Amino acid sequence: MSEAKADFTDRLKSEATRLGFHLSGACPAVEPGGYHQLLDWIDSGKAGEMDYLDARRDAYRDPKHVMPGVQSLLVLGLPYRTAAPAETQPTEGRFARYAWGSIDYHDLVHQKLKTLKRWVLAQRPDAAVRGVVDTAPLLEREFAQLAGIGWTGKNTLLINKWQGSYFFLAALLVDFPLAYDRPHESDHCGKCRACIDACPTAAFPEPGVLDATRCISYLTIEHRSPIPRELRQPIGNWVFGCDVCQDVCPWNRRGSDAEEVGFQPLATQNPAELISLFSLTEDAFRARYRKTPLWRTRRRGLLRNAAIVLGNARTPAAINALAQGLVDPEHLVRGASAWALGQIATVAAKAVLRERRIDESDREVLAEIEAALANEPTREMPTGDADA
């Protein structure tokens, strides 16, 4: 290894650290080791509705599809853990930790990558450089392992001995050689099954394999259709994403807290108050969430999830909000609201369902209403409780 190459790579890593990336490692731009496993996983149907993965399956084979002429990658990790999760009330729900803040992490990481790119170009003006963060067809986890950052846990997430797994992965692609780190070839999960056993929806059919169609993060973010009936109750109080398999991981007892102001939890997102969401118009939703990870679900997805969580809470205090959801322009929201009212199953909840049944024209929503009405009533509520 040339002294100049090693010196440049060390200075590049130092600049990355200065920008807040607590992890960094360099590796060659080669076919990632997990490429064929990705294809098998897609073909098995475990990717669910994430059709974009299959559409770009060939591109994942070589980083040159992300940047022609690429020779090296600097893989980076930016921590996002902040406070502990707050306790939730029956009309509240949980967001995954990375969505607690005021900013979409893509925007923040991209800004840091642009700064790092400018640093490289100041040293090597003729270089080709590109920064990416989980939107390009690049298997960041496999390259991170090749760059010595960590190993793939039984929950399929990258784990680092010192930082756990609460960090975003990003990569800087360059068209020249770097001093490469030794690949991380050891696995430190041992016999631990905490993540597998704790998953509420049994989304890990075997260690290191995720069935996305059962994963709460997938169901509440990527899945655009009604959530399958058998998975609604296991979702519990998760409105956006899920941290269960990370929260129980012993390696997450350590690690850095996020320094970024934009990652610090907003009072409205740890936890999230759900009743008011049903009053959000499209414009109001856009204004509140356009620059945050919540934008990914769009309004209809977030309200669908909120209805499921309120149904799981079975609180009559949610009846008025769910009645509003039952007349929402989006059939996805109406169907979920009908199911939730059926879970509450009080006389007042069933009255709302019967009234809506008269005017509902969507066949799937009507089926949800009929199924909800078939539920046995719970207890009678004192006057006024339904309006709480």
C-alpha positions in Angstrom: 0.0 0.0 0.0 1.4 3.4 -1.0 2.0 5.9 1.8 0.1 8.6 -0.2 -2.9 6.4 -0.6 -3.0 5.5 3.1 -2.5 9.1 4.1 -5.3 10.3 1.8 -7.7 7.7 3.1 -6.9 8.6 6.8 -7.5 12.2 6.1 -10.7 11.4 4.3 -11.9 9.4 7.3 -10.9 12.2 9.6 -13.0 14.6 7.6 -15.9 12.2 7.7 -15.6 12.0 11.5 -15.6 15.8 11.8 -18.9 15.8 9.9 -20.5 13.5 12.4 -20.0 10.0 10.8 -18.8 7.9 13.8 -18.1 4.9 11.6 -16.1 4.7 8.3 -14.4 2.1 6.3 -13.1 1.7 2.8 -13.6 -1.1 0.4 -13.2 -1.9 -3.4 -16.1 -1.4 -5.7 -16.8 -5.1 -6.5 -19.8 -7.3 -6.8 -21.3 -7.4 -3.3 -21.3 -10.8 -1.6 -25.0 -10.8 -0.9 -26.1 -10.1 -4.4 -27.4 -13.6 -5.2 -29.1 -13.8 -1.8 -30.9 -10.6 -2.7 -32.2 -12.2 -5.9 -33.4 -15.3 -4.1 -35.1 -13.2 -1.5 -36.9 -11.1 -4.1 -37.9 -14.2 -6.0 -39.3 -15.9 -2.9 -41.9 -13.1 -2.5 -40.5 -11.8 0.8 -40.0 -8.3 -0.6 -43.8 -7.8 -0.7 -44.9 -4.7 -2.7 -41.4 -3.3 -3.0 -41.4 -3.8 -6.7 -38.6 -1.2 -7.2 -36.1 -3.8 -5.8 -37.0 -6.2 -8.6 -37.0 -3.5 -11.2 -33.4 -2.6 -10.3 -32.1 -6.1 -9.6 -29.4 -6.0 -12.2 -28.1 -2.7 -11.0 -27.4 -4.0 -7.5 -24.8 -6.4 -9.0 -22.1 -3.7 -9.6 -21.6 -0.2 -8.1 -20.7 1.0 -11.6 -24.5 1.2 -12.2 -24.5 3.9 -9.5 -21.4 5.7 -10.8 -19.6 4.6 -13.9 -15.8 4.2 -13.3 -16.1 3.8 -9.6 -13.1 2.0 -8.0 -13.7 2.5 -4.2 -16.3 3.2 -1.6 -16.0 4.9 1.7 -18.9 3.4 3.8 -20.1 5.7 6.6 -22.3 5.3 9.7 -24.2 8.2 11.3 -25.8 7.5 14.7 -29.4 8.6 15.3 -30.3 7.3 18.8 -31.5 10.0 21.1 -33.8 9.7 24.1 -35.5 6.7 25.5 -39.0 5.9 24.1 -41.7 7.6 26.1 -44.7 5.8 27.6 -47.8 5.8 25.4 -51.4 6.5 26.4 -54.4 4.6 24.7 -54.8 7.4 22.1 -51.1 7.6 21.3 -48.8 5.6 19.1 -45.1 5.0 18.5 -42.8 6.1 15.7 -39.5 4.4 15.1 -36.6 6.3 16.6 -35.3 7.6 13.3 -38.5 9.5 12.7 -38.7 11.4 16.0 -36.9 14.5 14.7 -37.7 17.5 12.6 -35.8 16.5 9.5 -35.7 13.7 6.9 -32.4 12.0 7.5 -31.9 11.7 3.7 -31.6 15.5 3.5 -29.2 15.8 6.4 -26.9 12.9 5.3 -26.9 14.2 1.7 -25.7 17.6 2.9 -22.9 16.0 4.8 -22.0 13.9 1.8 -21.9 17.0 -0.4 -19.5 18.6 2.0 -17.3 15.5 2.0 -17.4 15.4 -1.8 -16.2 19.0 -1.9 -13.3 18.1 0.3 -12.3 15.3 -2.0 -12.5 17.5 -5.1 -10.4 20.2 -3.3 -7.7 17.5 -3.1 -8.3 15.8 -6.4 -10.1 18.2 -8.8 -10.3 15.7 -11.6 -11.9 12.9 -9.5 -15.4 11.6 -10.0 -17.3 11.5 -6.7 -20.9 10.6 -5.7 -22.5 10.3 -2.3 -25.5 8.0 -1.8 -27.8 7.2 1.1 -30.3 4.2 0.7 -32.0 5.4 -2.5 -29.5 4.2 -5.1 -29.2 0.5 -6.1 -26.4 -0.2 -3.7 -26.2 -2.9 -1.1 -24.8 -0.7 1.7 -25.0 -3.4 4.3 -22.8 -5.8 2.3 -20.3 -3.0 1.5 -20.2 -1.9 5.1 -19.3 -5.5 6.1 -16.6 -5.6 3.3 -15.3 -2.3 4.7 -14.9 -3.7 8.2 -17.7 -1.7 9.9 -19.7 -4.7 11.3 -21.6 -7.9 10.7 -25.1 -8.8 9.7 -27.2 -9.7 12.7 -30.0 -12.3 12.9 -32.4 -9.4 12.4 -30.6 -8.6 9.1 -29.3 -5.2 10.4 -25.7 -4.3 10.4 -24.3 -4.3 13.9 -21.1 -2.7 15.1 -19.4 -3.7 18.4 -19.1 -0.2 19.6 -22.1 1.5 18.0 -24.8 -1.2 18.0 -27.2 -0.8 15.1 -28.8 2.6 15.6 -27.0 4.4 12.7 -27.7 5.3 9.1 -25.5 3.9 6.4 -24.2 6.0 3.6 -21.4 5.7 1.0 -19.1 8.0 -0.9 -18.1 6.5 -4.3 -14.8 7.6 -5.9 -13.0 6.7 -9.1 -9.6 6.0 -7.6 -8.2 3.5 -5.1 -8.3 4.0 -1.4 -6.5 2.1 1.4 -9.0 -0.6 2.0 -10.0 -1.9 5.4 -10.1 -5.6 6.3 -13.6 -7.1 5.8 -15.5 -7.9 9.0 -15.8 -11.7 8.7 -16.7 -12.6 12.3 -20.3 -12.9 13.7 -20.9 -11.8 17.3 -24.5 -12.7 17.7 -23.7 -16.2 19.1 -26.7 -18.1 20.4 -28.7 -15.0 21.1 -32.2 -15.1 19.6 -33.6 -11.9 21.3 -34.5 -10.2 18.1 -36.2 -13.3 16.6 -38.1 -14.1 19.7 -39.3 -10.6 20.4 -40.7 -9.8 16.9 -44.4 -9.3 17.4 -45.3 -10.6 13.9 -42.7 -13.4 13.6 -41.1 -11.7 10.6 -37.8 -13.8 10.9 -38.5 -17.3 9.5 -34.9 -18.1 10.3 -31.8 -16.2 11.6 -30.7 -13.6 9.0 -33.8 -13.8 6.9 -36.5 -11.2 7.0 -40.0 -11.8 5.6 -40.8 -8.1 4.8 -44.5 -9.0 4.3 -44.7 -9.6 8.1 -42.4 -6.8 9.2 -44.1 -4.0 11.1 -41.7 -1.4 9.5 -42.7 -2.7 6.0 -46.4 -2.9 6.8 -46.6 0.6 8.2 -44.4 2.3 5.6 -43.9 0.5 2.3 -47.1 -1.5 2.2 -49.7 0.5 0.3 -52.7 -1.8 0.6 -54.9 -2.7 3.6 -52.8 -4.4 6.3 -53.6 -8.2 6.5 -56.2 -8.9 9.2 -54.0 -11.4 11.0 -51.2 -8.9 11.4 -53.2 -5.9 12.6 -53.3 -6.8 16.3 -49.6 -7.8 16.5 -48.7 -4.3 15.2 -49.7 -3.1 18.7 -49.0 0.7 19.0 -46.5 1.1 16.2 -47.8 3.8 13.8 -44.6 4.3 11.7 -41.8 1.7 11.6 -40.7 -0.5 14.5 -37.7 -0.7 16.8 -38.4 -4.0 18.6 -35.6 -6.1 17.1 -33.1 -3.3 17.9 -34.4 -2.4 21.3 -33.8 -6.0 22.5 -30.4 -6.4 20.9 -27.7 -6.6 23.6 -25.3 -4.7 21.3 -27.5 -1.7 21.5 -26.7 -1.2 25.2 -23.7 0.8 23.9 -23.2 3.3 21.2 -23.1 7.0 20.6 -26.1 9.3 20.9 -27.0 11.5 18.0 -25.4 15.0 18.0 -27.6 16.3 15.2 -30.3 18.9 16.3 -32.6 17.6 13.6 -32.7 14.1 15.1 -33.7 15.3 18.6 -37.2 14.1 19.3 -40.2 16.4 18.9 -42.8 16.3 21.6 -45.4 15.4 19.0 -43.5 12.3 17.8 -42.3 10.5 20.9 -45.0 9.5 21.3 -47.5 10.6 18.7 -51.0 11.8 19.5 -53.4 10.1 17.0 -56.8 11.6 17.4 -55.9 14.9 15.8 -54.4 13.1 12.7 -57.9 12.4 11.4 -58.5 16.2 11.0 -55.4 16.7 8.8 -56.2 17.7 5.3 -53.7 16.8 2.5 -52.3 20.3 2.7 -51.9 20.2 6.4 -50.2 16.8 6.3 -47.8 18.1 3.7 -47.0 21.2 5.8 -46.3 19.1 8.9 -44.5 16.1 7.4 -43.1 17.0 4.0 -39.5 17.3 5.3 -39.7 14.3 7.7 -39.6 10.5 7.2 -43.4 10.5 7.8 -43.9 11.8 4.3 -43.0 8.3 3.0 -46.4 6.9 4.0 -48.4 9.8 2.6 -51.5 10.9 4.6 -53.6 7.8 3.7 -50.9 5.4 5.0 -50.4 7.2 8.3 -54.1 7.4 9.0 -54.5 3.7 8.1 -51.8 2.9 10.6 -53.3 5.3 13.3 -56.7 3.6 12.9 -55.1 0.2 13.4 -53.3 1.4 16.6 -56.5 3.0 18.0 -58.4 -0.3 17.3 -55.7 -2.2 19.2 -56.1 0.2 22.1 -59.9 -0.4 22.1 -60.6 2.9 23.7 -64.0 4.6 23.2 -62.2 7.9 23.3 -61.2 7.2 19.7 -64.7 6.7 18.4 -65.3 10.3 17.1 -61.9 10.3 15.3 -62.6 6.9 13.8 -66.0 8.1 12.7 -64.3 10.9 10.9 -61.9 8.3 9.3 -64.9 6.3 8.2 -66.0 9.1 5.8 -62.5 9.9 4.7 -62.0 10.3 0.9 -59.4 7.5 1.0 -60.9 4.0 1.0 -57.7 2.7 2.7 -58.5 5.0 5.7 -62.2 4.1 5.8 -61.5 0.3 5.8 -59.0 0.6 8.6 -61.3 2.8 10.6 -64.1 0.3 10.2 -61.9 -2.4 11.5 -60.9 -0.3 14.5 -64.5 0.5 15.4 -65.2 -3.2 15.3 -62.4 -3.7 17.8 -63.9 -1.2 20.2 -67.3 -2.7 19.5 -69.3 -0.6 21.9 -72.9 0.3 21.1 -71.8 3.8 20.0 -69.1 2.3 17.8 -71.5 0.0 16.1 -74.0 2.8 15.6 -71.4 4.7 13.6 -70.7 1.6 11.5 -74.4 1.0 10.7 -74.9 4.6 9.7 -71.9 4.5 7.4 -73.0 1.2 5.9 -75.9 2.9 4.2 -73.8 5.2 2.1 -70.6 3.3 1.6 -70.0 2.1 -2.0 -66.6 0.5 -1.9 -66.9 -3.2 -1.7 -63.7 -3.7 0.4 -64.8 -1.1 2.9 -68.3 -2.6 3.1 -66.7 -6.0 3.8 -64.7 -4.4 6.7 -67.9 -2.8 8.0 -69.8 -6.1 8.0 -67.0 -7.9 9.7 -66.7 -5.1 12.3 -70.5 -5.3 13.0 -70.2 -9.0 13.5 -67.9 -8.5 16.6 -69.6 -8.9 19.9 -70.3 -5.7 21.7 -68.0 -4.9 24.6 -69.3 -3.1 27.7 -71.8 -0.2 27.6 -70.1 3.2 28.2 -71.5 5.9 30.4 -73.0 8.8 28.6 -70.3 11.1 27.2 -67.4 8.6 27.1 -67.6 8.2 23.4 -66.9 11.9 23.1 -63.9 11.9 25.4 
